[in-house]
Amino acid sequence: MTDDVKRYIKIFLSYAKQVHDCCFRHMDNKPVALILAMLMSLFISSCGESLDLSEFTAPVARITLRPADLPDGWVFASEYYNKEMGGINYVVGYQFGDKDTSLSISHELTTYKDVEAGKTAFVEWYRKWFNQYWLPMQNFHFQPTDLDDLYRYGCMSSLMNNLPITSCTFLQQHRQVVSLILVDTDRKAMTFDQMLKILQNIDNRLNKEVLP
């Protein structure tokens, strides 16, 4: 058994445990439990389809969000590989504090066959994640190092579990890669300055690493 196969089994078992625990917590809510069970079934059935990860090499993991990028209190939550928007992507997620928190951050890195495919995909990602409610943040200025990169970011305020939350979306295309970062924070667990530092770290790694 190769190291890659062992890694994917570990990821699957981790995902299965999370879904099992979530289903157990919602057993008194039959519609929710049914939906979760259906999602788990779809996930298992999709394992029969071979996902070609030949394009994914060590540089992908070195680019994506890592614990050292985050403020204190954020812990690893999940990771998985997937096919999305015509590319192959790797998603890693973190949460703040205990497992019932509404505060989270995820980073989705999707690779395409070339730069033009990346730029075309950026438009699709933009249409999926942005609308008129995502507004620029005051006194927040981020620009990619590579001036040819396409990018967009915005935030909106909402309530989660009766707590005021700021949700932010950061989308960037660099060469054949599209990077999507989603954040839900109370601005204490993660400030705008800390968000900016994360974007700069990711941008620096995008420019350093050479992807296939």
N, C-alpha and C positions, 0 to 999 in steps of 0.2 A: 504494500500500500504506500503510495507516494505521499510526500508531505502535503501537497496540494489537496489530495483526496481527504487526508486526515483533517485538514483545515476546514474544508467544506462540510464534513460530517459534524465537526465541532460547532460551526456556525448554525447548521440545521438544528442540532440538538438544543442549542441555546434559544433559537427562535421557537422551537416546539414547546420548550418549557415556559416561555413567556406567554404564548397563546394559551397553554393549558392553565396557567395560573390565572390569567385574565378571564378565561371561561368559568373557572371555579368561582371567582369573585362575583360573576354576573349570573350565576345559576338561577337566582330568584327573578332575573329579568330575561324571560324566555326569548323575546325577539333578539336581544343583544347576544345571548349565548348561541342562538341559531346562526346568526351572521358570522360570529367568530368561528364556529365550527365549519361553516362553509368555506371561509377564507383558508382555514387550515387544510381542508380537503383539496382546494385548488393549489395550494403550495406543494402538497405532497405529490399531486398528479403532475405538476410541472417538472418534478425531478426526473421524470422519464425523458424529458427533452434535453439533449446534450447542449450545454452552454459552452461555446468555444471561447476559452479564456487565453488563447495563445497570444492575444494582443496585450494582455495584462501581465506586466512584469513588475519587478520590485519598485521601479520609480513611481508607480501609481500609489502604492502605500506610503511612499515617502512624501508625496505631495499633500495627501488628504489631511484633514484636521486631526490633531493628536493631543493627548492630555497636556503636554507642555505648553500648548497654545492657549489653554483655558485658565481662567481665574481659579482660585481655591474653591473647593466644594463641588466641582463638576466631576461626574464619574461616567465611565463607559456604560452604554446601554445596549447597543446592538450594532451589527454589521452584516452586510450581505452583498452578493453580486447579482446583477439583473440585466435584462435587455430593456432599454428604454429609449424612446424617440429615435429609433434607428441606430443606436450605438450600444456599446457595452459599458455598464457603469458599476461603480463600487460606491456603496453608501455606508457611512459610519455615523452613529448617533451617540450623544451624551445627554445626561440629565443632571439637574441640580438637586442634591440631597437625596431624600428617600424616593422609593419607586412610585409613590403616588403624587409626586410633584407635577405641576403643569409647566415648569420651566425646562426647556430643552433646546438643543441645537443639533442640527444634522448637516452633513456635508456630502453632497452627491457629485461625483466626478465621472463624466461620461466621455469616452473617446470615440472618435470617428476616423474614417479612412484617410482624410486629408483636411487641409485648412478650409477649403470651400465647403466641404460637408459640415464642418464645425460651425461656420458662419450661417449656413442655411438652418442648421439645427437650433442655433441661438434664437432665431426668430420664432421657432415653434415653442421653445422653452419660455420665451417672453410672453407669448400669447397664452400659455397655460397658467403662468404664475402671477401675471400682473394685470391690474385693471385700474380704474380711476381712483380707487380707494387707497392705493399704495402711494404715499406721499414722500417727497424728499425730506431728509432730516436737517434741521437747522444746525449750523455750525459743524456739519459732518461733511468732510471732503475727502473722497477717495478717488484716485485715478490710477489705472494699471500702469506698470512700468513700460510695457509695450504699447505705444500709442495706436497700434493697429488693432488692439483688442476691442471687442464690443462688450459693453457692460451696462448694467442698470441696477439700482437698488432703491428701496423704499420701505417705509414702516407704516403701521396703523395701530391704534389703541383699541383694546377690547377688554372684556371681562372673562376670566376663566375661574370657575369655582368661586365666584363672587370676589375675585381679586383682580385689580387692574394690571393688565399685561400689555407690554409692547411687543408686537410681532414684526420682525424684519425679514426681508428677502433680498439676497445678494446674488446676482447672476453675472457671470463673466465668461466670455469666450476667449481662449488663448490658443492660437494655432488650431490643432484638431481636437481640442478639449473644451468642454463646457463644464463650468463649475457652478454649482448651486448650493448656497448656504441658507438655511432656514433657522431663525432664532425666535424663541418665546422667552422673554425675560421681564422681570419687574424693575429693571434698571439698577438694582442693587446687586443681584447675583452676577450680572454682567452689565457694565456701563457702555455708553457709546464709544468712549475712548478705548475700551477693551475690545469692542467689536472691530473698531478700525485697525487695531494692532493685529487681530486675527486675519483680516483681509490682506493686510500688508505681508504677513507671514506666508499665507497661501500664494499670493502673487509672486513673492520672491522665489518660492519653490517651483511654481509653474515655469518661471523663466530659467531656473537652474537645471531642472531635470530634462532629460531627452527621452521622449516617449517614442515607441515604435510607430 
